[in-house]
Amino acid sequence: MYEERPSPLVPGAVLWRSDGPGGAVLPDGCMDLLWTGGRLLVAGPDTGPHPAGEIPGEAPGGTFWGLRFAPGTAPALLGVPAHELRDRRVELAGLWPGAEVRRLAERTGAYADPRDGLEELARARAAAGGPPDPVAAAVRAGLGRGRSVAALARDVGLGERQLHRRSLDAFGYGPRTLGRILRLQRALALLRAGTPQAQVAYAVGYADQAHLGREVRALTGRTPGAHAPPPDRAPGG
């Protein structure tokens, strides 16, 4: 079982819960704060599919509560560049003082719904720290409009190498990879809604349906058809 809802306290964040064995977590440009088994952990930005629930020291199939941050916003809160956590799941105690993390983990677990504890932790940390890198928001918005890396660099007043370094810190990867991942997420949303693959490819800016297929397989390990609803659940089915 998986459920999620927008966070009313952390802008752009999503609160979620997962019970039992799941499929794969797919690249989305996000980072997550997790609570499970009395422990606080951080899931870094992924570049490929990651088995759901695969956490160091935890048996698969448990219950996880999470707070998923909007792309580019977690590093300011965590105090760690995103690229240092790329494709990793780590104990929060490896990033913050252990005594503080133990106290926060106990406080989070005291909530009837630990997601509320995660949300409060993030809200308090954000209030005490600095704001997210404004370049990150500009990059994310520009990629959503289909801007090239060169155009993005001009938009934010940086050279392409500087933009790449800032993107690594904020997102965990450079703007080209981030653009691929954000486009993948737009494509997956349409595929899951039952949109035909040719229409998906055109709508999100792939060269053609074959290009869509290559990108989806490269980033998710599955074909586009595997992300579409079964025929009896497709619109009009």
N, CA, C and O of each residue as an XYZ file, in Angstrom:
948
protein
N       0.843     -1.186      0.000
C       0.000      0.000      0.000
C       0.883      1.242      0.000
O       1.898      1.302      0.694
N       0.483      2.216     -0.779
C       1.210      3.487     -0.832
C       0.194      4.614     -0.856
O      -0.807      4.548     -1.569
N       0.462      5.658     -0.064
C      -0.411      6.826     -0.070
C       0.446      8.071      0.103
O       1.520      8.017      0.703
N      -0.035      9.193     -0.426
C       0.695     10.443     -0.289
C      -0.285     11.606     -0.274
O      -1.435     11.492     -0.698
N       0.219     12.739      0.237
C      -0.568     13.974      0.269
C       0.389     15.158      0.322
O       1.496     15.029      0.844
N      -0.015     16.302     -0.207
C       0.852     17.482     -0.153
C       1.090     17.915      1.287
O       0.223     17.762      2.147
N       2.262     18.448      1.532
C       2.577     18.994      2.853
C       2.035     20.414      2.956
O       2.324     21.242      2.092
N       1.251     20.718      3.997
C       0.769     22.089      4.163
C       1.807     23.027      4.780
O       1.621     24.244      4.774
N       2.904     22.467      5.316
C       3.887     23.281      6.029
C       5.207     23.462      5.290
O       5.908     24.450      5.510
N       5.552     22.523      4.420
C       6.830     22.580      3.699
C       6.532     22.797      2.217
O       6.046     21.879      1.557
N       6.808     23.978      1.681
C       6.421     24.287      0.293
C       6.949     23.270     -0.709
O       8.137     22.948     -0.728
N       6.041     22.775     -1.538
C       6.403     21.858     -2.609
C       6.663     20.434     -2.185
O       6.921     19.582     -3.036
N       6.603     20.141     -0.882
C       6.923     18.803     -0.392
C       5.681     17.913     -0.389
O       4.547     18.391     -0.424
N       5.931     16.603     -0.348
C       4.872     15.598     -0.326
C       5.123     14.656      0.848
O       6.245     14.194      1.053
N       4.072     14.375      1.616
C       4.135     13.412      2.701
C       3.635     12.064      2.185
O       2.608     12.004      1.508
N       4.345     10.991      2.497
C       3.935      9.688      1.966
C       4.151      8.585      2.985
O       4.898      8.745      3.950
N       3.486      7.468      2.753
C       3.624      6.271      3.575
C       3.586      5.056      2.663
O       2.794      5.000      1.722
N       4.439      4.091      2.941
C       4.502      2.863      2.155
C       4.517      1.676      3.104
O       5.306      1.637      4.047
N       3.645      0.708      2.854
C       3.555     -0.511      3.657
C       3.803     -1.732      2.783
O       3.225     -1.863      1.704
N       4.665     -2.624      3.259
C       4.878     -3.877      2.569
C       5.780     -3.740      1.369
O       6.252     -2.648      1.052
N       6.022     -4.875      0.691
C       6.928     -4.848     -0.464
C       6.362     -4.003     -1.593
O       5.160     -4.011     -1.855
N       7.234     -3.290     -2.244
C       6.801     -2.445     -3.356
C       7.610     -2.727     -4.595
O       8.355     -3.706     -4.648
N       7.470     -1.883     -5.587
C       8.215     -2.048     -6.827
C       9.536     -1.315     -6.740
O      10.368     -1.598     -5.878
N       9.716     -0.371     -7.643
C      10.966      0.392     -7.678
C      10.658      1.873     -7.526
O       9.653      2.376     -8.030
N      11.548      2.557     -6.820
C      11.502      4.017     -6.757
C      12.222      4.543     -7.986
O      13.372      4.180     -8.235
N      11.557      5.392     -8.755
C      12.106      5.865    -10.021
C      12.695      7.261     -9.873
O      12.266      8.018     -9.002
N      13.661      7.613    -10.697
C      14.272      8.948    -10.614
C      13.234     10.054    -10.765
O      12.407     10.022    -11.676
N      13.285     11.036     -9.859
C      12.349     12.158     -9.935
C      13.004     13.490     -9.595
O      12.326     14.517     -9.560
N      14.325     13.492     -9.341
C      15.010     14.720     -8.993
C      14.838     15.137     -7.552
O      15.305     16.207     -7.161
N      14.169     14.307     -6.741
C      13.853     14.661     -5.362
C      14.762     13.945     -4.371
O      15.451     12.982     -4.710
N      14.744     14.443     -3.135
C      15.365     13.796     -1.991
C      14.289     13.639     -0.921
O      13.360     14.444     -0.842
N      14.419     12.588     -0.088
C      13.406     12.276      0.912
C      14.024     12.159      2.300
O      15.151     11.691      2.461
N      13.267     12.592      3.289
C      13.570     12.331      4.688
C      12.654     11.196      5.126
O      11.439     11.280      4.949
N      13.226     10.128      5.701
C      12.479      8.917      6.019
C      12.510      8.631      7.510
O      13.472      8.965      8.202
N      11.441      8.004      7.995
C      11.407      7.462      9.354
C      10.912      6.028      9.274
O       9.858      5.767      8.694
N      11.657      5.104      9.847
C      11.249      3.703      9.901
C      12.004      3.020     11.018
O      13.197      3.255     11.207
N      11.310      2.178     11.756
C      11.956      1.424     12.816
C      12.660      2.290     13.842
O      13.664      1.877     14.421
N      12.139      3.493     14.074
C      12.759      4.388     15.041
C      13.983      5.119     14.535
O      14.691      5.751     15.319
N      14.247      5.047     13.233
C      15.437      5.657     12.653
C      15.050      6.733     11.647
O      14.029      6.631     10.967
N      15.883      7.762     11.567
C      15.747      8.798     10.548
C      16.816      8.583      9.489
O      17.992      8.404      9.806
N      16.396      8.603      8.231
C      17.311      8.386      7.119
C      17.036      9.404      6.027
O      16.017     10.094      6.038
N      17.963      9.482      5.087
C      17.820     10.363      3.928
C      18.003      9.526      2.671
O      18.954      8.753      2.556
N      17.087      9.690      1.739
C      17.214      9.074      0.420
C      17.687     10.148     -0.548
O      17.014     11.160     -0.745
N      18.847      9.921     -1.149
C      19.396     10.892     -2.079
C      18.738     10.816     -3.442
O      17.907      9.940     -3.680
N      19.098     11.726     -4.347
C      18.520     11.729     -5.698
C      19.000     10.514     -6.486
O      20.183     10.173     -6.460
N      18.084      9.875     -7.177
C      18.400      8.662     -7.933
C      18.674      8.965     -9.399
O      18.139      9.918     -9.966
N      19.523      8.131    -10.001
C      19.765      8.204    -11.441
C      19.166      7.009    -12.173
O      19.199      6.955    -13.402
N      18.623      6.059    -11.434
C      17.994      4.879    -12.010
C      17.034      4.289    -11.014
O      16.885      4.836     -9.922
N      16.367      3.179    -11.343
C      15.403      2.576    -10.419
C      16.088      2.037     -9.176
O      17.169      1.454     -9.251
N      15.447      2.238     -8.029
C      15.967      1.752     -6.748
C      14.877      0.911     -6.093
O      13.740      1.370     -5.987
N      15.191     -0.317     -5.646
C      14.157     -1.156     -5.026
C      13.498     -0.450     -3.842
O      14.184      0.014     -2.931
N      12.176     -0.372     -3.859
C      11.449      0.279     -2.772
C      11.695     -0.461     -1.469
O      11.649     -1.690     -1.427
N      11.955      0.292     -0.406
C      12.143     -0.318      0.900
C      13.514     -0.902      1.130
O      13.747     -1.512      2.173
N      14.437     -0.737      0.189
C      15.791     -1.266      0.379
C      16.615     -0.225      1.126
O      17.152      0.708      0.529
N      16.704     -0.401      2.436
C      17.367      0.535      3.325
C      18.399     -0.225      4.148
O      18.084     -1.299      4.659
N      19.613      0.285      4.298
C      20.614     -0.406      5.115
C      20.093     -0.689      6.521
O      19.593      0.206      7.202
N      20.218     -1.946      6.946
C      19.829     -2.307      8.300
C      18.356     -2.575      8.492
O      17.933     -2.857      9.613
N      17.547     -2.498      7.429
C      16.117     -2.756      7.529
C      15.727     -3.915      6.628
O      16.170     -3.997      5.482
N      14.896     -4.810      7.149
C      14.386     -5.905      6.333
C      13.393     -5.354      5.310
O      12.613     -4.460      5.639
N      13.405     -5.866      4.080
C      12.447     -5.381      3.071
C      11.005     -5.640      3.516
O      10.720     -6.572      4.267
N      10.116     -4.787      3.028
C       8.698     -5.010      3.276
C       8.152     -4.330      4.515
O       7.003     -4.580      4.876
N       8.917     -3.484      5.182
C       8.428     -2.790      6.363
C       7.596     -1.573      6.008
O       7.278     -1.331      4.843
N       7.249     -0.808      7.042
C       6.486      0.421      6.858
C       7.435      1.612      6.898
O       8.282      1.719      7.785
N       7.281      2.494      5.935
C       8.112      3.690      5.839
C       7.207      4.911      5.788
O       6.184      4.927      5.103
N       7.611      5.930      6.531
C       6.974      7.236      6.451
C       7.994      8.195      5.845
O       9.172      8.141      6.200
N       7.567      9.066      4.942
C       8.533      9.921      4.271
C       8.022     11.321      3.982
O       6.820     11.572      3.902
N       8.978     12.215      3.829
C       8.726     13.581      3.366
C       9.607     13.786      2.147
O      10.833     13.799      2.256
N       8.985     13.947      0.983
C       9.717     14.136     -0.271
C       9.794     15.632     -0.572
O       8.775     16.308     -0.715
N      11.015     16.128     -0.663
C      11.224     17.551     -0.928
C      11.145     17.836     -2.421
O      11.460     16.974     -3.241
N      10.728     19.034     -2.766
C      10.759     19.456     -4.162
C      12.203     19.465     -4.648
O      13.109     19.738     -3.860
N      12.440     19.173     -5.926
C      13.814     19.137     -6.443
C      14.579     20.418     -6.130
O      14.090     21.525     -6.356
N      15.791     20.245     -5.604
C      16.664     21.388     -5.349
C      16.495     22.052     -4.005
O      17.235     22.986     -3.698
N      15.537     21.606     -3.174
C      15.269     22.300     -1.916
C      15.879     21.610     -0.692
O      16.069     22.265      0.333
N      16.189     20.320     -0.762
C      16.657     19.589      0.420
C      18.071     19.959      0.867
O      18.309     20.012      2.074
N      19.027     20.218     -0.037
C      20.394     20.483      0.436
C      20.507     21.635      1.425
O      21.298     21.552      2.365
N      19.743     22.702      1.243
C      19.804     23.822      2.182
C      19.361     23.390      3.573
O      19.898     23.861      4.575
N      18.387     22.499      3.634
C      17.887     22.030      4.917
C      18.844     21.023      5.555
O      19.074     21.060      6.764
N      19.395     20.130      4.747
C      20.258     19.073      5.270
C      21.684     19.544      5.507
O      22.401     18.975      6.330
N      22.097     20.585      4.785
C      23.467     21.068      4.912
C      24.477     20.211      4.187
O      25.661     20.225      4.526
N      24.025     19.459      3.187
C      24.902     18.553      2.429
C      24.607     18.719      0.938
O      23.438     18.704      0.551
N      25.631     18.879      0.083
C      25.373     18.936     -1.361
C      24.690     17.657     -1.845
O      25.026     16.558     -1.403
N      23.746     17.809     -2.740
C      22.954     16.666     -3.191
C      23.811     15.585     -3.849
O      23.516     14.397     -3.715
N      24.868     15.985     -4.560
C      25.647     14.967     -5.276
C      26.347     14.007     -4.325
O      26.691     12.896     -4.728
N      26.570     14.407     -3.063
C      27.191     13.505     -2.097
C      26.256     12.369     -1.687
O      26.705     11.357     -1.148
N      24.955     12.536     -1.942
C      23.966     11.532     -1.572
C      23.352     10.847     -2.780
O      22.407     10.071     -2.635
N      23.866     11.117     -3.955
C      23.296     10.554     -5.183
C      23.281      9.026     -5.132
O      24.300      8.395     -4.852
N      22.108      8.439     -5.408
C      21.913      6.981     -5.442
C      22.242      6.314     -4.110
O      22.672      5.161     -4.084
N      22.042      7.036     -2.998
C      22.362      6.498     -1.676
C      21.179      6.642     -0.714
O      20.342      7.531     -0.869
N      21.125      5.751      0.280
C      20.241      5.866      1.440
C      21.148      5.858      2.662
O      21.879      4.892      2.882
N      21.112      6.923      3.462
C      22.058      7.057      4.564
C      21.333      7.447      5.845
O      20.254      8.039      5.809
N      21.937      7.109      6.970
C      21.432      7.532      8.269
C      21.588      9.047      8.401
O      22.621      9.608      8.039
N      20.552      9.697      8.923
C      20.668     11.134      9.165
C      21.784     11.410     10.171
O      22.397     12.477     10.146
N      22.046     10.441     11.059
C      23.120     10.612     12.037
C      24.492     10.674     11.382
O      25.461     11.095     12.015
N      24.588     10.260     10.126
C      25.838     10.415      9.400
C      26.035     11.819      8.864
O      27.119     12.162      8.392
N      24.978     12.642      8.935
C      25.031     14.009      8.425
C      24.952     15.039      9.549
O      25.562     16.104      9.462
N      24.207     14.723     10.593
C      24.015     15.620     11.735
C      24.553     14.943     12.993
O      24.787     13.734     12.986
N      24.753     15.704     14.076
C      25.223     15.105     15.331
C      24.302     13.984     15.807
O      23.079     14.119     15.776
N      24.909     12.862     16.253
C      24.134     11.692     16.622
C      23.141     11.934     17.735
O      22.017     11.435     17.670
N      23.522     12.692     18.764
C      22.612     12.940     19.880
C      21.388     13.726     19.417
O      20.271     13.463     19.863
N      21.599     14.690     18.523
C      20.474     15.473     18.007
C      19.537     14.591     17.195
O      18.317     14.703     17.309
N      20.106     13.714     16.376
C      19.276     12.844     15.537
C      18.489     11.860     16.395
O      17.327     11.586     16.094
N      19.091     11.321     17.459
C      18.353     10.406     18.343
C      17.164     11.114     18.979
O      16.081     10.540     19.094
N      17.368     12.353     19.390
C      16.273     13.128     19.982
C      15.174     13.387     18.950
O      13.989     13.261     19.257
N      15.566     13.744     17.744
C      14.585     14.006     16.693
C      13.842     12.739     16.282
O      12.646     12.787     15.996
N      14.541     11.611     16.252
C      13.897     10.346     15.892
C      12.849      9.968     16.938
O      11.759      9.513     16.591
N      13.179     10.156     18.218
C      12.212      9.853     19.280
C      11.004     10.787     19.186
O       9.863     10.358     19.358
N      11.264     12.052     18.914
C      10.162     13.007     18.797
C       9.272     12.670     17.600
O       8.047     12.749     17.691
N       9.887     12.298     16.487
C       9.111     11.941     15.297
C       8.248     10.717     15.564
O       7.081     10.683     15.176
N       8.824      9.696     16.234
C       8.072      8.486     16.520
C       6.966      8.678     17.536
O       6.080      7.830     17.645
N       6.994      9.782     18.292
C       5.955     10.036     19.286
C       4.657     10.529     18.655
O       3.610     10.505     19.301
N       4.714     10.975     17.404
C       3.496     11.412     16.711
C       2.654     10.195     16.330
O       3.194      9.136     16.012
N       1.344     10.350     16.364
C       0.465      9.271     15.913
C       0.757      8.910     14.461
O       0.696      7.742     14.076
N       1.069      9.910     13.671
C       1.493      9.714     12.291
C       2.891     10.319     12.164
O       3.024     11.543     12.181
N       3.939      9.496     12.037
C       5.304     10.039     11.984
C       5.534     11.049     10.867
O       6.483     11.831     10.926
N       4.675     11.040      9.851
C       4.828     12.051      8.796
C       4.672     13.454      9.355
O       5.318     14.392      8.888
N       3.811     13.596     10.358
C       3.648     14.916     10.977
C       4.934     15.325     11.690
O       5.295     16.502     11.706
N       5.620     14.352     12.277
C       6.891     14.641     12.911
C       7.957     15.036     11.913
O       8.735     15.956     12.163
N       8.001     14.342     10.775
C       8.954     14.697      9.728
C       8.688     16.102      9.206
O       9.616     16.873      8.965
N       7.433     16.419      9.039
C       7.054     17.739      8.530
C       7.480     18.832      9.510
O       8.013     19.864      9.101
N       7.246     18.605     10.799
C       7.631     19.589     11.797
C       9.146     19.732     11.869
O       9.657     20.843     12.013
N       9.867     18.619     11.770
C      11.328     18.658     11.763
C      11.826     19.522     10.614
O      12.682     20.386     10.802
N      11.279     19.280      9.414
C      11.716     20.030      8.238
C      11.336     21.503      8.346
O      12.115     22.379      7.968
N      10.142     21.774      8.860
C       9.708     23.168      8.988
C      10.626     23.933      9.932
O      11.045     25.050      9.631
N      10.939     23.321     11.084
C      11.799     23.988     12.058
C      13.206     24.171     11.510
O      13.825     25.215     11.716
N      13.710     23.167     10.818
C      15.066     23.269     10.261
C      15.135     24.356      9.192
O      16.110     25.104      9.116
N      14.085     24.434      8.363
C      14.068     25.450      7.315
C      14.010     26.854      7.913
O      14.638     27.779      7.397
N      13.257     27.011      9.000
C      13.142     28.324      9.638
C      14.469     28.771     10.240
O      14.763     29.966     10.291
N      15.276     27.802     10.699
C      16.544     28.138     11.328
C      17.681     28.295     10.327
O      18.711     28.891     10.642
N      17.497     27.763      9.124
C      18.567     27.788      8.130
C      18.324     28.813      7.035
O      17.428     29.652      7.128
N      19.138     28.724      6.003
C      18.997     29.631      4.878
C      18.016     29.107      3.847
O      17.624     27.941      3.896
N      17.617     29.961      2.914
C      16.677     29.541      1.872
C      17.374     28.662      0.836
O      18.600     28.673      0.736
N      16.591     27.896      0.063
C      17.179     27.121     -1.029
C      17.854     28.037     -2.046
O      17.537     29.222     -2.148
N      18.781     27.468     -2.786
C      19.488     28.214     -3.819
C      18.483     28.725     -4.857
O      17.802     27.913     -5.484
N      18.366     30.051     -5.062
C      17.396     30.561     -6.038
C      17.708     30.108     -7.460
O      16.809     30.039     -8.298
N      18.965     29.802     -7.737
C      19.316     29.294     -9.067
C      18.620     27.971     -9.327
O      18.218     27.687    -10.455
N      18.477     27.160     -8.283
C      17.842     25.851     -8.457
C      16.406     26.003     -8.947
O      15.978     25.286     -9.851
N      15.665     26.932     -8.355
C      14.281     27.145     -8.783
C      14.231     27.630    -10.233
O      13.354     27.224    -10.996
N      15.167     28.495    -10.611
C      15.199     28.999    -11.984
C      15.537     27.885    -12.969
O      14.971     27.819    -14.060
N      16.459     27.015    -12.580
C      16.832     25.898    -13.449
C      15.651     24.950    -13.626
O      15.339     24.531    -14.740
N      15.007     24.622    -12.529
C      13.876     23.700    -12.601
C      12.758     24.271    -13.474
O      12.176     23.556    -14.290
N      12.464     25.548    -13.301
C      11.408     26.173    -14.094
C      11.803     26.261    -15.562
O      10.980     26.018    -16.445
N      13.072     26.610    -15.828
C      13.523     26.725    -17.208
C      13.507     25.393    -17.935
O      13.121     25.330    -19.102
N      13.916     24.336    -17.267
C      13.883     23.019    -17.895
C      12.450     22.592    -18.194
O      12.178     21.944    -19.205
N      11.533     22.968    -17.290
C      10.132     22.660    -17.539
C       9.582     23.363    -18.769
O       8.620     22.900    -19.381
N      10.201     24.488    -19.128
C       9.774     25.213    -20.339
C      10.563     24.784    -21.568
O      10.350     25.309    -22.661
N      11.469     23.837    -21.393
C      12.242     23.350    -22.533
C      13.460     24.186    -22.874
O      13.969     24.100    -23.992
N      13.942     24.996    -21.934
C      15.116     25.823    -22.193
C      16.359     24.949    -22.297
O      16.487     23.957    -21.579
N      17.267     25.311    -23.182
C      18.532     24.605    -23.307
C      19.444     24.971    -22.149
O      19.195     25.947    -21.441
N      20.513     24.182    -21.953
C      21.460     24.477    -20.880
C      22.134     25.824    -21.125
O      22.318     26.603    -20.190
N      22.496     26.099    -22.355
C      23.133     27.377    -22.671
C      22.190     28.541    -22.366
O      22.615     29.560    -21.822
N      20.915     28.392    -22.714
C      19.937     29.453    -22.438
C      19.727     29.606    -20.937
O      19.595     30.725    -20.440
N      19.695     28.498    -20.215
C      19.544     28.566    -18.762
C      20.706     29.321    -18.125
O      20.512     30.162    -17.247
N      21.919     29.006    -18.583
C      23.092     29.686    -18.035
C      22.981     31.195    -18.244
O      23.296     31.976    -17.345
N      22.531     31.605    -19.440
C      22.352     33.044    -19.691
C      21.258     33.610    -18.795
O      21.388     34.718    -18.273
N      20.180     32.851    -18.617
C      19.054     33.324    -17.802
C      19.486     33.659    -16.378
O      19.040     34.652    -15.802
N      20.361     32.818    -15.814
C      20.741     32.999    -14.406
C      22.073     33.721    -14.247
O      22.534     33.923    -13.124
N      22.700     34.114    -15.363
C      23.926     34.881    -15.304
C      25.146     34.096    -14.881
O      26.027     34.629    -14.207
N      25.207     32.810    -15.278
C      26.346     31.963    -14.947
C      26.927     31.356    -16.216
O      26.237     31.248    -17.230
N      28.193     30.959    -16.160
C      28.748     30.156    -17.230
C      28.211     28.736    -17.122
O      27.701     28.345    -16.072
N      28.320     27.970    -18.184
C      27.766     26.619    -18.173
C      28.451     25.737    -17.138
O      27.792     24.900    -16.520
N      29.765     25.904    -16.931
C      30.449     25.108    -15.912
C      29.970     25.478    -14.519
O      29.764     24.603    -13.677
N      29.792     26.777    -14.271
C      29.271     27.202    -12.969
C      27.864     26.664    -12.744
O      27.527     26.220    -11.646
N      27.051     26.707    -13.789
C      25.691     26.191    -13.685
C      25.711     24.695    -13.371
O      24.906     24.206    -12.579
N      26.632     23.985    -13.997
C      26.739     22.551    -13.744
C      27.084     22.291    -12.279
O      26.486     21.418    -11.649
N      28.037     23.037    -11.733
C      28.427     22.842    -10.331
C      27.274     23.173     -9.396
O      27.029     22.441     -8.437
N      26.560     24.269     -9.661
C      25.429     24.634     -8.806
C      24.331     23.572     -8.888
O      23.675     23.276     -7.889
N      24.136     23.007    -10.065
C      23.119     21.969    -10.227
C      23.512     20.696     -9.486
O      22.661     20.044     -8.881
N      24.794     20.335     -9.528
C      25.242     19.165     -8.773
C      24.952     19.333     -7.291
O      24.492     18.400     -6.633
N      25.224     20.532     -6.762
C      24.973     20.789     -5.347
C      23.485     20.737     -5.014
O      23.098     20.206     -3.973
N      22.654     21.286     -5.894
C      21.227     21.410     -5.600
C      20.435     20.146     -5.917
O      19.537     19.766     -5.166
N      20.769     19.494     -7.034
C      19.953     18.375     -7.509
C      20.655     17.020     -7.457
O      19.997     15.980     -7.452
N      21.970     17.027     -7.419
C      22.703     15.769     -7.431
C      23.248     15.409     -8.787
O      24.049     14.481     -8.903
N      22.835     16.120     -9.817
C      23.331     15.897    -11.170
C      23.228     17.198    -11.961
O      22.582     18.156    -11.537
N      23.884     17.205    -13.123
C      23.900     18.402    -13.937
C      22.558     18.689    -14.584
O      21.654     17.855    -14.530
N      22.414     19.861    -15.198
C      21.115     20.247    -15.757
C      20.630     19.345    -16.881
O      19.423     19.159    -17.036
N      21.543     18.779    -17.673
C      21.088     17.896    -18.748
C      20.438     16.635    -18.180
O      19.375     16.216    -18.638
N      21.083     16.033    -17.181
C      20.492     14.849    -16.565
C      19.197     15.204    -15.846
O      18.220     14.461    -15.925
N      19.184     16.327    -15.151
C      17.955     16.753    -14.491
C      16.832     16.937    -15.509
O      15.694     16.538    -15.259
N      17.148     17.536    -16.646
C      16.133     17.716    -17.681
C      15.569     16.397    -18.160
O      14.362     16.282    -18.373
N      16.425     15.394    -18.335
C      15.946     14.063    -18.743
C      14.997     13.485    -17.700
O      13.966     12.903    -18.039
N      15.354     13.652    -16.426
C      14.549     13.063    -15.358
C      13.212     13.776    -15.213
O      12.186     13.121    -15.027
N      13.202     15.097    -15.292
C      11.944     15.825    -15.203
C      11.044     15.513    -16.399
O       9.826     15.408    -16.253
N      11.640     15.368    -17.567
C      10.834     14.992    -18.741
C      10.290     13.578    -18.580
O       9.151     13.301    -18.956
N      11.108     12.677    -18.019
C      10.631     11.318    -17.752
C       9.401     11.351    -16.858
O       8.425     10.650    -17.125
N       9.433     12.158    -15.799
C       8.300     12.201    -14.889
C       7.042     12.713    -15.579
O       5.944     12.231    -15.301
N       7.192     13.683    -16.476
C       6.022     14.152    -17.227
C       5.492     13.042    -18.133
O       4.281     12.866    -18.273
N       6.403     12.305    -18.739
C       5.993     11.204    -19.612
C       5.291     10.104    -18.819
O       4.268      9.581    -19.260
N       5.830      9.752    -17.661
C       5.224      8.693    -16.857
C       3.813      9.067    -16.416
O       2.918      8.222    -16.400
N       3.614     10.335    -16.059
C       2.281     10.773    -15.647
C       1.273     10.558    -16.775
O       0.149     10.120    -16.531
N       1.670     10.863    -17.993
C       0.772     10.672    -19.136
C       0.578      9.193    -19.448
O      -0.535      8.765    -19.752
N       1.649      8.413    -19.375
C       1.524      6.972    -19.629
C       0.587      6.321    -18.622
O      -0.242      5.486    -18.984
N       0.724      6.707    -17.354
C      -0.129      6.117    -16.315
C      -1.582      6.524    -16.470
O      -2.484      5.835    -15.994
N      -1.804      7.658    -17.145
C      -3.171      8.103    -17.409
C      -3.765      7.429    -18.643
O      -4.925      7.662    -18.982
N      -2.976      6.598    -19.311
C      -3.469      5.880    -20.483
C      -3.278      6.597    -21.798
O      -3.865      6.193    -22.802
N      -2.466      7.664    -21.829
C      -2.217      8.384    -23.076
C      -1.390      7.519    -24.020
O      -0.400      6.935    -23.580
N      -1.748      7.413    -25.289
C      -0.958      6.626    -26.246
C       0.481      7.116    -26.319
O       0.752      8.308    -26.179
N       1.396      6.184    -26.541
C       2.811      6.510    -26.492
C       3.226      7.568    -27.504
O       4.055      8.424    -27.194
N       2.671      7.526    -28.695
C       3.036      8.525    -29.703
C       2.643      9.929    -29.235
O       3.381     10.892    -29.445
N       1.479     10.033    -28.601
C       1.040     11.328    -28.088
C       1.925     11.782    -26.926
O       2.233     12.967    -26.802
N       2.328     10.841    -26.082
C       3.210     11.175    -24.969
C       4.528     11.737    -25.487
O       5.011     12.764    -25.010
N       5.100     11.051    -26.468
C       6.384     11.485    -27.018
C       6.292     12.912    -27.548
O       7.188     13.721    -27.307
N       5.224     13.225    -28.262
C       5.054     14.569    -28.815
C       4.830     15.593    -27.707
O       5.389     16.690    -27.747
N       3.997     15.228    -26.702
C       3.606     16.189    -25.670
C       4.779     16.627    -24.806
O       4.827     17.781    -24.378
N       5.729     15.731    -24.538
C       6.808     16.071    -23.606
C       8.121     16.380    -24.310
O       9.119     16.678    -23.653
N       8.134     16.313    -25.642
C       9.300     16.791    -26.369
C      10.328     15.765    -26.778
O      11.472     16.122    -27.059
N       9.946     14.473    -26.819
C      10.859     13.482    -27.373
C      10.825     13.570    -28.900
O       9.841     14.016    -29.490
N      11.917     13.137    -29.521
C      11.989     13.232    -30.980
C      10.908     12.379    -31.639
O      10.321     12.779    -32.645
N      10.651     11.212    -31.073
C       9.632     10.313    -31.607
C       9.355      9.239    -30.559
O       9.906      9.269    -29.459
N       8.490      8.290    -30.920
C       8.114      7.253    -29.968
C       9.304      6.364    -29.612
O       9.407      5.898    -28.477
N      10.196      6.126    -30.559
C      11.379      5.308    -30.270
C      12.281      5.989    -29.248
O      12.856      5.332    -28.381
N      12.400      7.312    -29.356
C      13.185      8.070    -28.385
C      12.559      7.954    -26.994
O      13.272      7.761    -26.010
N      11.244      8.069    -26.908
C      10.540      7.863    -25.638
C      10.892      6.495    -25.057
O      11.207      6.380    -23.872
N      10.837      5.466    -25.891
C      11.114      4.119    -25.410
C      12.525      3.970    -24.870
O      12.734      3.337    -23.835
N      13.495      4.551    -25.566
C      14.888      4.438    -25.115
C      15.082      5.139    -23.771
O      15.741      4.605    -22.879
N      14.511      6.332    -23.626
C      14.696      7.088    -22.396
C      13.997      6.417    -21.214
O      14.558      6.346    -20.121
N      12.787      5.929    -21.427
C      12.069      5.278    -20.333
C      12.809      4.018    -19.897
O      12.942      3.771    -18.698
N      13.284      3.228    -20.831
C      14.026      2.018    -20.465
C      15.337      2.353    -19.766
O      15.726      1.677    -18.814
N      16.022      3.402    -20.238
C      17.313      3.771    -19.643
C      17.164      4.235    -18.199
O      18.028      3.956    -17.368
N      16.077      4.941    -17.892
C      15.935      5.547    -16.570
C      15.084      4.734    -15.602
O      15.170      4.930    -14.390
N      14.257      3.818    -16.127
C      13.383      3.037    -15.241
C      13.637      1.542    -15.320
O      13.197      0.793    -14.447
N      14.348      1.092    -16.365
C      14.568     -0.334    -16.530
C      13.374     -1.076    -17.083
O      13.382     -2.306    -17.122
N      12.343     -0.360    -17.515
C      11.127     -0.982    -18.042
C      10.696     -0.254    -19.310
O      11.126      0.869    -19.570
N       9.849     -0.901    -20.088
C       9.349     -0.298    -21.308
C       8.243      0.705    -20.985
O       7.665      0.643    -19.899
N       7.932      1.630    -21.902
C       6.816      2.542    -21.646
C       5.508      1.804    -21.388
O       4.720      2.221    -20.539
N       5.271      0.715    -22.109
C       4.033     -0.029    -21.916
C       3.868     -0.583    -20.525
O       2.743     -0.769    -20.061
N       4.981     -0.855    -19.843
C       4.907     -1.392    -18.482
C       4.393     -0.357    -17.492
O       3.970     -0.707    -16.391
N       4.426      0.922    -17.877
C       3.946      1.986    -16.982
C       2.517      2.402    -17.293
O       1.951      3.237    -16.587
N       1.931      1.838    -18.328
C       0.571      2.171    -18.699
C      -0.410      1.334    -17.888
O      -0.056      0.244    -17.436
N      -1.629      1.818    -17.695
C      -2.622      1.022    -16.940
C      -3.023     -0.205    -17.739
O      -2.930     -0.198    -18.966
N      -3.475     -1.278    -17.052
C      -3.981     -2.446    -17.766
C      -5.137     -2.059    -18.672
O      -5.821     -1.072    -18.403
N      -5.373     -2.815    -19.744
C      -6.432     -2.451    -20.702
C      -7.799     -2.230    -20.040
O      -8.552     -1.350    -20.455
N      -8.121     -3.026    -19.013
C      -9.441     -2.871    -18.393
C      -9.535     -1.659    -17.500
O     -10.621     -1.318    -17.031
N      -8.384     -0.981    -17.248
C      -8.400      0.224    -16.436
C      -8.078      1.470    -17.232
O      -8.130      2.575    -16.690
N      -7.746      1.321    -18.507
C      -7.428      2.462    -19.353
C      -8.695      3.272    -19.621
O      -9.797      2.723    -19.596
N      -8.548      4.589    -19.880
C      -9.730      5.398    -20.175
C     -10.508      4.820    -21.344
O      -9.948      4.543    -22.404
N     -11.811      4.641    -21.135
C     -12.664      4.077    -22.177
C     -12.616      2.572    -22.238
O     -13.300      1.970    -23.066
N     -11.790      1.915    -21.344
C     -11.674      0.456    -21.377
C     -12.751     -0.226    -20.569
O     -12.786     -1.454    -20.500
